Protein backbone atom coordinates (compact mmCIF):
# COMPACT_ATOMS: atom_id res chain seq x y z
CA UNK A 1 0.00 0.00 0.00
CA UNK A 2 1.35 3.42 -0.99
CA UNK A 3 -0.01 6.94 -1.05
CA UNK A 4 1.25 7.43 -4.61
CA UNK A 5 3.67 5.86 -7.06
CA UNK A 6 6.74 7.60 -5.64
CA UNK A 7 6.14 7.66 -1.89
CA UNK A 8 6.17 4.56 0.28
CA UNK A 9 4.39 4.79 3.60
CA UNK A 10 6.20 5.27 6.87
CA UNK A 11 4.12 3.60 9.57
CA UNK A 12 4.95 4.00 13.27
CA UNK A 13 3.48 1.83 16.03
CA UNK A 14 3.47 2.33 19.79
CA UNK A 15 3.32 -1.30 20.89
CA UNK A 16 1.34 -0.96 24.10
CA UNK A 17 -0.51 -3.45 26.28
CA UNK A 18 1.89 -6.40 26.63
CA UNK A 19 1.96 -6.40 30.43
CA UNK A 20 -1.79 -5.83 30.81
CA UNK A 21 -2.48 -8.57 28.26
CA UNK A 22 -0.55 -11.03 30.41
CA UNK A 23 -2.01 -9.86 33.73
CA UNK A 24 -5.59 -10.29 32.54
CA UNK A 25 -4.72 -13.92 31.74
CA UNK A 26 -3.08 -14.60 35.10
CA UNK A 27 0.38 -14.68 33.53
CA UNK A 28 3.58 -12.79 34.44
CA UNK A 29 4.12 -9.54 32.53
CA UNK A 30 7.19 -11.07 30.89
CA UNK A 31 4.92 -13.53 29.08
CA UNK A 32 3.13 -10.62 27.44
CA UNK A 33 6.41 -9.21 26.16
CA UNK A 34 7.37 -12.59 24.71
CA UNK A 35 4.07 -12.91 22.84
CA UNK A 36 4.50 -9.29 21.77
CA UNK A 37 7.77 -10.24 20.09
CA UNK A 38 5.88 -12.84 18.05
CA UNK A 39 3.45 -10.10 17.03
CA UNK A 40 6.37 -8.02 15.78
CA UNK A 41 7.37 -10.84 13.44
CA UNK A 42 3.90 -11.10 11.91
CA UNK A 43 3.49 -7.33 11.54
CA UNK A 44 6.88 -7.03 9.82
CA UNK A 45 5.87 -9.72 7.32
CA UNK A 46 2.58 -7.93 6.71
CA UNK A 47 4.36 -4.60 6.21
CA UNK A 48 6.62 -6.18 3.59
CA UNK A 49 3.58 -7.62 1.82
CA UNK A 50 1.94 -4.18 1.69
CA UNK A 51 5.05 -2.56 0.22
CA UNK A 52 5.43 -0.23 3.21
CA UNK A 53 8.73 1.64 3.07
CA UNK A 54 9.49 2.13 6.77
CA UNK A 55 8.09 0.67 9.97
CA UNK A 56 9.10 2.26 13.28
CA UNK A 57 8.30 0.33 16.46
CA UNK A 58 8.42 1.79 19.97
CA UNK A 59 10.01 -1.04 21.95
CA UNK A 60 11.40 0.67 25.08
CA UNK A 61 10.88 4.26 26.21
CA UNK A 62 13.35 6.26 28.27
CA UNK A 63 10.57 6.36 30.87
CA UNK A 64 10.43 2.56 30.97
CA UNK A 65 13.58 2.49 33.09
CA UNK A 66 11.21 3.26 36.00
CA UNK A 67 9.63 -0.18 35.73
CA UNK A 68 10.64 -2.98 38.15
CA UNK A 69 14.22 -4.11 37.60
CA UNK A 70 13.31 -7.75 36.77
CA UNK A 71 10.91 -6.59 34.05
CA UNK A 72 13.50 -4.20 32.59
CA UNK A 73 16.17 -6.91 32.62
CA UNK A 74 13.77 -9.29 30.90
CA UNK A 75 12.97 -6.73 28.21
CA UNK A 76 16.66 -6.05 27.58
CA UNK A 77 17.30 -9.78 27.22
CA UNK A 78 14.29 -10.23 24.94
CA UNK A 79 15.39 -7.37 22.67
CA UNK A 80 18.90 -8.79 22.44
CA UNK A 81 17.53 -12.24 21.61
CA UNK A 82 15.15 -10.82 19.00
CA UNK A 83 17.93 -8.96 17.19
CA UNK A 84 20.34 -11.89 17.23
CA UNK A 85 17.76 -14.43 16.06
CA UNK A 86 15.79 -12.33 13.59
CA UNK A 87 18.57 -10.39 11.84
CA UNK A 88 19.59 -13.23 9.46
CA UNK A 89 15.98 -13.84 8.33
CA UNK A 90 15.28 -10.12 7.99
CA UNK A 91 18.44 -9.75 5.91
CA UNK A 92 17.27 -12.52 3.57
CA UNK A 93 13.94 -10.71 3.22
CA UNK A 94 15.60 -7.41 2.32
CA UNK A 95 14.86 -5.68 5.62
CA UNK A 96 17.22 -3.05 6.97
CA UNK A 97 17.32 -2.61 10.77
CA UNK A 98 18.06 0.71 12.45
CA UNK A 99 17.81 1.28 16.21
CA UNK A 100 16.85 4.71 17.55
CA UNK A 101 17.66 5.98 21.04
CA UNK A 102 20.52 5.97 23.50
CA UNK A 103 22.99 3.12 23.61
CA UNK A 104 25.10 4.11 26.59
CA UNK A 105 22.58 2.81 29.16
CA UNK A 106 21.57 -0.53 27.66
CA UNK A 107 23.46 -3.71 28.62
CA UNK A 108 26.64 -4.35 26.66
CA UNK A 109 25.21 -7.52 25.13
CA UNK A 110 22.24 -5.63 23.71
CA UNK A 111 24.45 -2.80 22.44
CA UNK A 112 26.60 -5.34 20.58
CA UNK A 113 23.52 -7.07 19.17
CA UNK A 114 22.24 -3.71 17.90
CA UNK A 115 25.51 -2.97 16.12
CA UNK A 116 25.68 -6.45 14.63
CA UNK A 117 22.06 -6.37 13.39
CA UNK A 118 22.49 -2.95 11.80
CA UNK A 119 25.67 -4.01 10.02
CA UNK A 120 24.24 -7.33 8.85
CA UNK A 121 21.10 -5.78 7.37
CA UNK A 122 22.55 -2.52 6.04
CA UNK A 123 21.89 -3.50 2.43
CA UNK A 124 18.16 -4.12 2.87
CA UNK A 125 15.91 -2.15 0.51
CA UNK A 126 12.43 -3.73 0.83
CA UNK A 127 11.60 -2.39 4.30
CA UNK A 128 13.37 -0.10 6.76
CA UNK A 129 12.59 -1.50 10.22
CA UNK A 130 13.37 1.10 12.88
CA UNK A 131 13.24 -0.02 16.52
CA UNK A 132 13.18 2.62 19.26
CA UNK A 133 15.05 1.48 22.40
CA UNK A 134 15.74 3.82 25.35
CA UNK A 135 14.15 6.47 23.15
CA UNK A 136 12.78 9.93 23.98
CA UNK A 137 11.67 12.26 21.20
CA UNK A 138 12.41 15.30 23.36
CA UNK A 139 15.95 14.08 24.01
CA UNK A 140 16.43 13.38 20.30
CA UNK A 141 15.31 16.89 19.37
CA UNK A 142 17.40 18.53 22.08
CA UNK A 143 20.51 16.69 20.93
CA UNK A 144 19.94 17.76 17.34
CA UNK A 145 19.03 21.44 17.56
CA UNK A 146 21.40 24.32 16.96
CA UNK A 147 21.04 28.02 16.14
CA UNK A 148 19.94 28.60 12.56
CA UNK A 149 19.24 24.94 11.80
CA UNK A 150 16.74 24.29 9.00
CA UNK A 151 13.89 21.80 9.17
CA UNK A 152 15.66 19.61 6.63
CA UNK A 153 18.94 19.68 8.53
CA UNK A 154 17.17 18.93 11.81
CA UNK A 155 15.44 15.92 10.26
CA UNK A 156 18.83 14.69 9.05
CA UNK A 157 20.33 15.11 12.51
CA UNK A 158 17.42 13.22 14.04
CA UNK A 159 18.15 10.45 11.54
CA UNK A 160 14.54 10.10 10.53
CA UNK A 161 11.79 11.00 8.10
CA UNK A 162 8.18 12.13 8.39
CA UNK A 163 5.66 9.57 9.62
CA UNK A 164 2.52 9.11 7.53
CA UNK A 165 0.51 6.92 9.89
CA UNK A 166 0.90 6.37 13.65
CA UNK A 167 -0.80 3.40 15.30
CA UNK A 168 -1.07 2.96 19.06
CA UNK A 169 -2.36 -0.26 20.56
CA UNK A 170 -3.55 -0.85 24.13
CA UNK A 171 -6.23 1.84 24.44
CA UNK A 172 -4.22 4.91 25.48
CA UNK A 173 -4.50 7.99 23.27
CA UNK A 174 -1.22 9.87 23.56
CA UNK A 175 2.15 9.99 21.82
CA UNK A 176 4.25 9.21 24.93
CA UNK A 177 7.30 11.15 23.71
CA UNK A 178 7.51 9.10 20.50
CA UNK A 179 8.56 10.70 17.18
CA UNK A 180 7.14 14.13 18.09
CA UNK A 181 8.86 15.93 15.23
CA UNK A 182 8.19 13.22 12.68
CA UNK A 183 4.47 12.96 13.51
CA UNK A 184 3.71 16.63 12.82
CA UNK A 185 1.42 15.68 9.91
CA UNK A 186 0.82 12.01 10.71
CA UNK A 187 -2.60 10.45 10.71
CA UNK A 188 -3.30 8.91 14.13
CA UNK A 189 -5.02 5.61 14.86
CA UNK A 190 -5.79 4.42 18.38
CA UNK A 191 -7.12 0.95 19.15
CA UNK A 192 -8.00 -0.83 22.38
CA UNK A 193 -6.51 -4.04 20.99
CA UNK A 194 -3.43 -4.87 23.05
CA UNK A 195 -0.18 -5.46 21.18
CA UNK A 196 -0.01 -9.27 21.55
CA UNK A 197 -3.44 -9.50 19.87
CA UNK A 198 -2.62 -6.99 17.11
CA UNK A 199 -2.17 -9.40 14.24
CA UNK A 200 -2.18 -9.00 10.45
CA UNK A 201 -5.98 -8.64 10.35
CA UNK A 202 -5.88 -5.71 12.78
CA UNK A 203 -2.97 -4.17 10.86
CA UNK A 204 -4.88 -4.52 7.60
CA UNK A 205 -7.92 -2.84 9.19
CA UNK A 206 -5.78 0.08 10.36
CA UNK A 207 -4.23 0.49 6.92
CA UNK A 208 -7.69 0.34 5.31
CA UNK A 209 -8.79 3.14 7.64
CA UNK A 210 -5.77 5.21 6.60
CA UNK A 211 -6.43 4.58 2.92
CA UNK A 212 -9.79 6.38 2.97
CA UNK A 213 -8.58 9.46 4.87
CA UNK A 214 -8.04 12.77 3.08
CA UNK A 215 -4.66 14.33 3.83
CA UNK A 216 -4.69 18.05 2.96
CA UNK A 217 -1.62 19.17 5.00
CA UNK A 218 -3.39 22.42 5.85
CA UNK A 219 -4.55 23.17 2.32
CA UNK A 220 -8.13 23.13 1.07
CA UNK A 221 -8.94 19.52 0.08
CA UNK A 222 -9.54 19.00 -3.61
CA UNK A 223 -13.22 18.89 -4.52
Buried (B, 14 or more C-beta within 10 A) or exposed (E): BEEEEEEBBBBBBBBBBBBBBBEEEEBBBBBBBBBBBEBBBEBBBBBBEBEBBBBBBBBBBBEBEEBEEEBBEBBBBBBBBBBBEBBEEBBEBEBBBBBBBBEEEBBEBBBBBBEBBBEBBEEBEBBBBBBBBBBBBEBBBEEBEEEEEEEEEBBEBBEBBBBBBBBBBBEEEEBBBBBBBBBEEBBBBBBEBBBBBBBBEBBBBBBEBBEEEEEEEEEEEEE
